Amino acid sequence: MSGPDLRRQLADRFRAVNGDHPMTAADDAYVSSQFVALGELCASRGRDVDETRRQMLDGFLPLPGYLSSDGTEMVPASLFELTEEAGGPDRLRSWFTAHWDDPAVAGAEWEAYLSGQYVCLHTVTPGTIQRKDRLTAAIGDAELASDVGSPRWTAALHALVDELDRLEPAFTGYDRLRFGGPTSRDTCVDAIRARFPRPTEAP
């Protein structure tokens, strides 16, 4: 299969996963600041771009995180790091899924990873995926505590929110279209800080 055919097939797969939503100039600017063009990354790492596309299509690497408005495949700069840590593309799945005890959860996380939709993390690893899940669950459960609103509760809540804030990028409007609603930053960082403000420090 030729390069243009591979690129077209990869774009079709991306849209099948994410839907066909327009990228605005603001979306493009955000993505360019957070991600790198696949061709540029492959050139800098001595990788063949068409072979990389084949690996994405065959389920050995995640799909691009975004397609820019001109169709450029945008990927994280760390795209190849997990493959290298695992010892090669044929070992990545077993290495990745071994981080979860439940095979069903591991399989679901693997499919989510391959979708390229883990744009909700600055660095995508099994550890950061698990930590994000624990943080969002803890933030969601916080309002069930008996001491809601107390200084101790507020401090503990903001510690969780601050850690999630460090893990997650800002997101862009395109993300709210493809995910069909607010992002985890919207609900677990921005909304929580608005509802439960950090106490003003005494002078």
Secondary structure, 3 states (H helix, E strand, C coil): CCHHHHHHHHHHHHHHHHCCCCCCHHHHHHHHHHCEEHHHHHHHHCCCHHHHHHHHHCCCCCCCCEECCCCCEEECCCCCHHHHHHCCHHHHHHHHHCCCCCHHHHHHHHHHHHCCCCCCCCCCCHHHHHHHHHHHHHHHHHHHCCCCCCHHHHHHHHHHHHHHHHHCCCCCHHHHHHCCCCCHHHHHHHHHHHHCCCCCCCC
